Amino acid sequence: MILIFIILLAPAVYPAPSTFTNCAQTGRTGPSQAQCNTAYSGTPLQGIVTVTSGIQYWTVPSTGRYTIEAFGAKGGGVHTTGAPGARMRGDFTLTAGTVLKILVGQAGASWGGAHGNENGGGGGTFVTNTANTPLIIAGGGGGGPSTSYGLSCARPITLGYGQTGTSGVTISCFATGTGGAGGGGGSTAGTYQGGGGGGLTGNGANGGTHCAIAYGGLSFTNGGVGGTGNTCYGTTNWGGFGGGGGGQLSGPGAAGGYSGGGQAGNWVLSSTYGGGGGSYNIGTSQSNSAGVNAGNGYVIITSYPVISSVTDSPDPVNFGLPVKLSAYWTSALGLSVKLHACKTDSMTGTSCTSGYWCDTTAEWDSTSPSNCSYLTQPGDNATTHDYYLFVCDSDPQCSLASNPNQGSFTVRQSTVLGVVESWLRIANNLIIGNTITIS
């Protein structure tokens, strides 16, 4: 009897970027630990995020280069669409054991009330250290105004956009509500206007009173709770978690952010968007966009693999023999990589820009070092060749150009007999089916 065993190999699973969300929470307060436990189950964040008063705490797993991308939340709107939040992206060098505080902004309430203005401002999204020193903050979007009342003011939606600059948007509509600056909250002016947006350290100013005050959003350092609006017709007019201001009779709430948005208005002729929140970014390689996120906020943290050293062996190498190129690397998030041995110090996406010596595109490496081999060719004889190694992970993110990714190998000058022998080796490789790289 012959027994045949079939082994089914499960496909490799590679860790995804860490995406922090509102954990399905809505409203003016942030998520609970239980909500985030559920939301992150089965993700790279499972079991490693703690939540206190809606703010999420995450510990950097290992020292390395990270990309952090933050999105502010949109404002509420019924007659008009609430303004979208900002997107901020930058690269940061983080140290293992550092704890980050992450407040994910939540959308302002879309209710409108009897008049269409009672909508909340969107919350800003904040990433700081435990001393509340900001790394990156994306401003929220302001609440949308009525199309039935207050039409005397200009109302381009860009007034409510989450900003890429640090200041909140100033609103001039009957009066002037100044956007916050330097981490401060936004001010308000007029009558029956919505609440101002909260900043990093300054609360948003309260708005007008109609049955109840339209409260400004609280600052990040004061908890980031969104402001409530008037209570005449309902209570679903709050600003989103992250400093959004509450909506009011003659104007929606302004947005939270690094600096809060301002708001102004007057019943019954003057209303417009709540001012957008300001943003902040101390990262390198920045990419920032105003007014792009039409939903709740979120934060994506990814890491770049880092090459610490490269080697080649043997060096010098005899013509017709392979040289093995090796990269020693680390991945802060534990991602697997593929190796690319390029002829120039440049990558386009995940491919060598100007040709390659060898690579490992057929398989992923989960441990360092990664190796590939180049079989030397006739044109390589008696020449020194530069190589530049890159590793690209499954995000995909690639290691940086420049040292220590550079090396060189030398091909020994061959005698006539040596050349013949080397060609025989190449022919033998081809005959037995070995794969070789010929450039």
C-alpha positions in Angstrom: 0.0 0.0 0.0 1.3 3.5 -0.9 0.1 6.3 1.3 0.1 9.7 -0.3 0.1 12.7 2.1 -1.1 16.0 0.8 0.0 19.0 2.8 -2.1 22.1 2.3 -0.1 25.2 3.0 -2.1 28.2 4.1 -1.2 31.4 2.3 1.2 33.6 4.0 -0.4 36.4 6.0 1.6 39.6 6.4 0.8 42.3 9.0 -1.2 45.3 7.7 -0.5 48.9 8.6 -2.0 49.9 12.0 -5.2 51.8 11.4 -6.7 53.6 14.4 -10.4 54.4 14.1 -13.3 55.7 16.2 -14.1 52.1 17.1 -17.7 52.5 15.9 -18.3 55.3 18.4 -20.3 58.4 17.4 -21.0 61.6 19.2 -19.2 64.1 21.3 -17.3 61.6 23.5 -14.8 59.0 22.4 -14.9 55.2 22.4 -14.6 52.8 25.3 -12.0 50.1 25.9 -14.6 47.5 25.0 -15.5 49.2 21.7 -11.9 49.3 20.6 -11.3 45.7 21.8 -14.1 44.7 19.4 -13.0 47.0 16.6 -9.4 45.8 16.6 -10.0 42.1 17.1 -8.1 40.2 14.4 -6.0 43.3 13.4 -2.4 44.2 14.2 -3.8 46.4 17.0 -5.5 43.5 18.9 -4.7 43.6 22.5 -2.1 46.5 22.3 -4.3 49.6 22.5 -5.6 51.0 25.8 -8.3 53.5 26.0 -8.8 56.2 28.6 -11.6 58.8 28.3 -11.9 58.1 24.6 -8.1 58.6 23.9 -6.2 55.6 22.6 -2.7 54.8 23.8 -0.3 52.8 21.7 3.4 51.8 22.5 5.9 52.0 19.7 7.1 48.4 19.2 10.6 49.1 18.0 12.9 51.9 17.0 12.6 52.9 13.4 11.1 55.2 10.8 7.4 55.4 10.7 4.8 57.2 8.5 1.8 58.6 10.3 -1.2 59.7 8.3 -4.0 61.5 10.2 -7.5 62.5 8.9 -9.8 65.0 10.6 -13.5 64.3 10.8 -16.2 66.0 8.7 -18.8 68.4 10.0 -22.5 67.7 10.2 -24.9 68.9 7.6 -28.5 68.3 6.3 -29.4 71.1 3.9 -25.7 71.3 2.9 -22.9 68.8 3.2 -20.7 69.2 6.2 -17.2 70.3 5.3 -14.6 67.5 5.1 -11.6 67.2 7.4 -7.9 67.6 6.5 -5.4 64.9 5.7 -1.8 65.2 7.1 1.0 62.8 6.5 4.6 62.8 7.6 7.6 60.5 8.4 8.9 60.2 12.0 11.7 58.5 13.8 10.2 56.8 16.8 11.9 55.1 19.7 10.8 51.7 21.1 8.7 52.0 24.2 7.5 55.5 23.4 3.7 55.8 24.2 1.6 57.8 21.7 -1.8 59.4 22.6 -4.2 59.1 19.7 -7.5 61.0 19.6 -9.5 60.0 16.6 -11.9 62.8 15.6 -15.6 62.0 15.2 -18.1 63.6 12.7 -20.3 66.4 13.9 -24.0 65.7 14.3 -26.1 66.0 11.1 -29.5 67.1 12.4 -30.3 70.6 11.2 -33.2 71.2 13.5 -36.3 73.2 12.4 -34.1 75.6 10.5 -31.2 73.6 9.0 -28.4 75.3 10.9 -28.2 73.1 14.0 -25.3 70.9 12.9 -22.1 70.1 14.8 -18.5 70.8 13.8 -16.2 67.9 13.1 -13.5 66.8 15.5 -9.8 67.1 14.9 -7.6 64.0 15.0 -4.5 64.3 17.3 -1.3 62.3 17.7 0.9 63.4 20.6 3.3 61.9 23.1 2.2 61.5 26.8 3.4 65.1 27.5 0.8 66.3 24.9 3.6 67.4 22.6 2.0 67.1 19.1 3.5 65.0 16.3 0.7 65.4 13.8 -2.8 66.8 14.0 -5.5 66.9 11.2 -8.1 69.6 11.5 -11.8 68.7 11.3 -14.4 70.2 9.0 -17.0 72.7 10.0 -20.7 72.1 10.1 -22.9 72.9 7.1 -25.5 75.8 7.1 -29.1 76.0 6.2 -30.4 76.7 2.7 -33.6 78.3 4.1 -32.3 80.9 6.5 -29.3 83.2 6.7 -28.5 83.4 3.0 -27.0 86.9 3.1 -23.5 85.6 3.8 -21.1 84.0 1.4 -20.9 80.3 2.0 -18.2 78.4 0.0 -17.6 75.0 1.6 -13.9 75.8 1.6 -14.6 78.0 4.7 -15.3 74.8 6.6 -12.4 72.7 5.2 -10.0 71.2 7.6 -6.8 73.2 7.0 -3.2 72.3 6.3 -2.0 75.4 8.1 -1.9 75.7 11.8 -4.7 78.3 12.3 -8.4 77.7 12.3 -10.6 79.5 9.8 -11.9 83.0 10.6 -15.6 83.5 9.8 -16.9 86.9 8.8 -20.7 86.7 8.6 -22.6 89.7 10.2 -19.7 89.7 12.7 -16.3 88.1 12.9 -15.4 84.9 14.8 -11.7 84.5 14.7 -10.1 81.2 14.1 -7.7 80.0 16.8 -3.9 80.2 16.5 -1.0 78.5 18.2 -3.2 75.7 19.6 -6.0 78.0 20.8 -9.7 77.6 20.4 -11.8 79.5 17.9 -13.9 82.5 18.9 -17.5 83.3 18.0 -19.4 86.5 17.4 -23.0 87.7 16.5 -26.2 86.3 17.9 -27.4 82.7 18.1 -24.2 81.5 16.4 -22.7 78.1 16.8 -19.9 77.1 19.1 -16.2 77.5 18.3 -13.8 74.6 17.7 -11.4 73.4 20.4 -7.6 73.4 19.8 -4.7 71.6 21.3 -4.7 73.6 24.5 -7.5 76.1 24.2 -11.3 75.5 24.3 -13.6 76.8 21.7 -15.6 79.8 22.7 -19.3 79.3 23.4 -21.8 80.5 20.8 -25.2 82.1 21.3 -28.1 81.0 23.4 -31.5 79.8 22.1 -33.1 77.6 24.8 -29.5 76.6 25.6 -26.0 77.7 24.9 -24.2 76.3 21.9 -21.0 75.2 23.6 -17.6 75.3 22.1 -15.6 72.1 21.8 -13.0 71.3 24.5 -9.3 71.3 23.8 -7.3 68.1 23.4 -5.6 68.7 26.8 -9.0 69.1 28.4 -10.4 65.9 26.9 -11.5 66.9 23.4 -15.3 66.4 24.1 -17.5 68.1 21.5 -19.8 70.9 22.5 -23.6 70.6 22.8 -26.0 72.7 20.9 -29.4 74.3 21.6 -32.2 72.1 23.0 -35.3 73.8 21.6 -36.0 71.2 18.9 -33.8 68.3 19.8 -30.3 67.5 21.1 -28.7 65.8 18.1 -26.6 68.9 17.2 -23.4 68.2 19.1 -19.9 68.7 17.9 -17.8 65.6 17.2 -15.2 64.3 19.6 -12.0 66.1 19.0 -13.2 69.6 19.8 -16.1 70.2 17.4 -18.5 73.0 18.4 -22.2 72.6 18.9 -24.8 73.8 16.4 -27.2 76.7 17.0 -30.2 78.5 15.5 -28.2 80.9 13.2 -25.1 78.8 12.6 -23.5 75.3 12.8 -20.6 74.5 15.0 -16.9 75.1 14.1 -14.3 72.3 13.8 -11.7 71.2 16.2 -8.0 70.9 15.3 -4.6 72.1 16.3 -6.3 75.5 16.5 -10.1 75.6 16.5 -12.3 77.2 13.8 -14.2 80.3 14.5 -17.9 81.0 13.9 -20.2 84.0 13.5 -23.8 84.7 12.4 -27.1 86.4 13.2 -30.7 85.3 13.2 -32.4 85.4 10.8 -30.3 86.7 7.8 -26.7 85.6 8.4 -25.3 82.1 8.5 -22.5 80.1 6.9 -20.2 77.1 7.5 -18.5 76.6 10.8 -14.8 77.5 10.4 -12.5 74.6 9.6 -9.9 73.5 12.2 -6.1 74.0 11.8 -3.6 71.2 11.5 0.0 70.5 12.6 2.8 68.4 11.3 6.5 68.1 12.3 7.2 65.1 10.2 9.5 64.9 7.2 8.5 64.1 3.6 5.2 65.7 4.3 2.0 65.3 2.2 -0.9 67.4 3.4 -4.3 68.1 1.9 -7.2 70.4 3.0 -10.8 69.3 3.0 -10.5 65.7 1.8 -12.1 63.4 4.5 -15.9 63.1 4.4 -16.3 60.8 7.3 -15.0 60.1 10.8 -11.3 60.6 11.4 -8.7 57.9 11.5 -4.9 57.4 11.8 -2.7 55.1 9.8 0.7 54.2 11.1 3.1 52.3 8.9 6.8 51.7 9.1 9.7 51.7 6.7 12.1 48.7 6.8 15.6 49.9 7.6 18.9 48.5 6.2 21.7 48.5 8.8 24.4 46.9 6.6 25.1 45.1 3.3 27.6 42.4 2.3 28.7 40.6 -0.8 30.5 37.2 -1.1 32.8 36.1 -2.5 34.6 39.3 -3.3 36.5 39.3 -5.5 34.5 36.7 -7.5 35.8 34.6 -10.4 34.1 35.3 -13.7 31.3 32.8 -14.3 30.5 32.3 -10.6 27.7 33.8 -8.6 28.2 36.6 -6.1 25.7 36.7 -3.2 24.4 40.1 -2.2 23.0 40.4 1.3 21.0 43.1 3.2 20.7 43.1 7.0 17.4 44.8 7.9 14.7 45.5 10.5 11.0 46.1 10.2 9.5 48.0 13.1 6.1 46.4 12.5 7.5 43.0 11.8 6.6 43.0 8.1 8.1 40.6 5.6 10.2 42.0 2.8 11.6 41.4 -0.7 15.1 42.3 -1.7 16.1 44.4 -4.7 19.7 44.8 -5.7 19.7 47.8 -8.0 22.4 49.2 -10.3 21.7 52.8 -9.2 20.6 54.3 -5.9 17.0 54.8 -6.9 13.7 53.0 -6.8 10.5 53.7 -8.7 7.7 52.2 -6.6 9.0 48.8 -5.7 11.3 48.3 -8.8 14.8 49.4 -9.5 14.8 52.6 -11.6 17.8 51.7 -13.8 18.2 48.0 -13.9 19.0 45.4 -11.2 21.6 42.7 -10.4 19.2 40.3 -8.8 16.1 40.3 -6.5 13.8 38.0 -4.5 10.5 39.0 -6.0 9.3 35.4 -6.0 9.2 35.1 -2.2 8.9 37.0 1.0 11.7 37.1 3.7 10.5 37.2 7.2 13.9 37.2 8.8 17.2 39.1 8.1 19.4 39.0 6.2 17.8 38.8 2.7 20.0 37.4 -0.1 20.0 37.2 -3.8 22.7 36.0 -6.2 24.0 37.4 -9.5 25.8 35.1 -11.9 28.7 37.1 -13.3 28.7 37.6 -17.1 31.5 38.0 -19.8 31.1 41.8 -19.8 31.8 41.9 -16.0 35.4 40.6 -16.4 38.1 42.5 -14.5 35.6 45.2 -13.4 34.3 46.6 -10.1 30.6 47.0 -9.9 28.5 49.1 -7.5 25.2 47.8 -6.1 22.5 49.4 -4.1 20.2 47.2 -1.9 16.6 48.0 -1.0 14.1 46.0 0.9 10.4 46.6 0.3 7.7 45.4 2.8 4.2 44.2 2.2 2.6 47.7 2.8 4.5 48.4 0.4 7.1 50.7 1.8 10.8 50.6 0.8 14.0 51.3 2.6 15.7 54.6 1.9 18.3 55.4 -0.6 21.9 56.3 0.5 24.3 54.6 2.8 24.4 52.0 4.3 22.7 50.3 1.4 25.7 50.7 -1.0 28.5 48.2 -1.8 30.6 47.0 -4.6 32.0 43.7 -5.9 34.9 42.9 -8.1 35.1 40.3 -10.9 38.6 38.8 -11.3 40.3 39.0 -14.6 40.2 35.6 -16.2 42.7 33.8 -18.4 41.6 32.3 -21.7 41.3 28.9 -20.1 39.3 30.5 -17.2 36.9 32.1 -19.6 36.3 28.8 -21.3 35.7 27.1 -18.0 33.4 29.8 -16.9 31.3 29.6 -20.0 31.1 25.8 -19.5 29.7 26.5 -16.0 27.1 28.9 -17.4 26.1 26.3 -20.0 25.9 23.6 -17.4 23.6 25.8 -15.3 21.3 26.3 -18.3 21.3 22.6 -19.1 20.3 21.5 -15.7 17.6 24.2 -15.5 19.1 26.6 -13.0 17.8 30.2 -13.2 20.5 32.8 -13.8 20.4 36.5 -14.2 22.0 37.9 -17.3 22.3 41.7 -17.7 
